[in-house]
Amino acid sequence: MKKIGPSTLAVHGGEPHVRPSRSITEPLVLASTYPFEHTEELHAFMQGELERPEEYGRYGNPTVAAVEARLAALEAGGAEGFGAVLMASGMAAITSTLLAMLRAGQHVIFTADVYRKTRVFARSYLDKFGVAVDIVEPSLAAIEAAVRSETKIIFTEAPTNPYLRVVDLEGVVALAKRHRIKTIVDATFATPINMRPCDLGVDLVIHSTTKYLGGHNDLLGGVVVGRSGLVEAIREQVGTLGAVCDPHNAFLLGRGLKTLALRIERHNRSALAIATMLEEHPKVAQVWYPLLASHQDHATARRYLSGGGGVVSFEVHGGLEAGTKLVDAVRIPKLAPSLGGVESLIEQPALMSFYDQGPEGRAQLGIREGLIRLSVGIEDLEDLRADLLAALDQM
């Protein structure tokens, strides 16, 4: 069978040719419970003789299930044997997956530069549950040096936040297989359009669906995708942990997915153009974008990414005060956290995600005072460029 393209999978992946309701779109089912026809049916269900898609909202919902099927198809490129579990947020997907897979006495390796709250969970919660944690540089050598006999999981992001590092994923997978370790990649910044870690042998892929997959800054969600057996084991735990996806959020996500490939194409093109422009500007000290030749992981990024994504991080001369002037001077990007929506967003990590760390704490974490993170939306490129240039002039 001919390989199915990502745009087609984003629209049609995992769906039946004709839905039972004959609806062209997936219906929104807002039900918390699903009745049995009679006690005999209940007995058959409890004994495993009858397969029912739904029983109670915490264990499944038809709208959620339909979007999960599409996400699994999209992430796996249409390959069979993959599943997905939608959850209430990206952090819910991360924490529920780790809690489902780990037990006391085991060890996890995280790469530095992963999402800050992932590191908080690792240090504040996994340690408390008796799980040992190492956080290392996003390089194959650093990961290999941290491997122990009790290592259960290697967890990384690609690209990372905010410096857009890209580790050698094939090298990590080979290392993990030698030591019988599971690999998890948070690919939120890449999306299945720019990279599919499952194709590289990664065991589980996590996305904050709040970002590019939803794409409109109007929902919260997270998903974990991987081989069906492993995913179903996680799903069983989610029913207990309770971090389930709301069906209305799933409905919005399913609608947003249909334009994912189109949006990512615009994000990729505009962000690369803006990164190139900023790198040439005298008031900009450094730019981080994985497809710029100046990025330290450029060669690795070119191997794994078909596009650089919509996030551009850059440092301005003049530190925190100069960055504040620029952020306040732009007119199109909104000053807000998050990324991946159709609207451009801008922030200073020193004043947003890492404000409570203070200058010394930020320096230890590698967060520069003049650092700015720009999530490039789908507005007209010339308008975004003119706006940034005008703001740089006022800085």
Buried (B, 14 or more C-beta within 10 A) or exposed (E): EEEBEBBEBBBBBBBEEEBEEEEEEBBBBEEEEBEBEEEEBBEBBEEEEEEEEBBEBBEBBBBBBBBBBBBBBBBBBBBEEBBBBBBBBBBBBBBBBBBBBBEEEBBBBBBBBBBBBBBEBBEEBBEEEEBBBBBBBBBBEBBBEBBEEEBBBBBBBBBBBBBBBBBBBBBBBEBBEEEEBBBBBBBBBBBBBBBBBBBBBBBBBBBBBBBBBBBBBEBBBBBBBBBBEBBEEBBEBBEEBEBBBBBEBBBBBBBBBBBBBBBBBBBBBBBBBBBBBBBEBEBBBBBBBBBBEEBBBBEBBBBBBBBBBBBBBBBBBBBBEBBBBBBEBBEBBBBBEBBBBBBBBBBBBBBBBBEEBEEEEBEEBEBBBBBBBBBBBBBEBEEBBEBBEEBBEEB
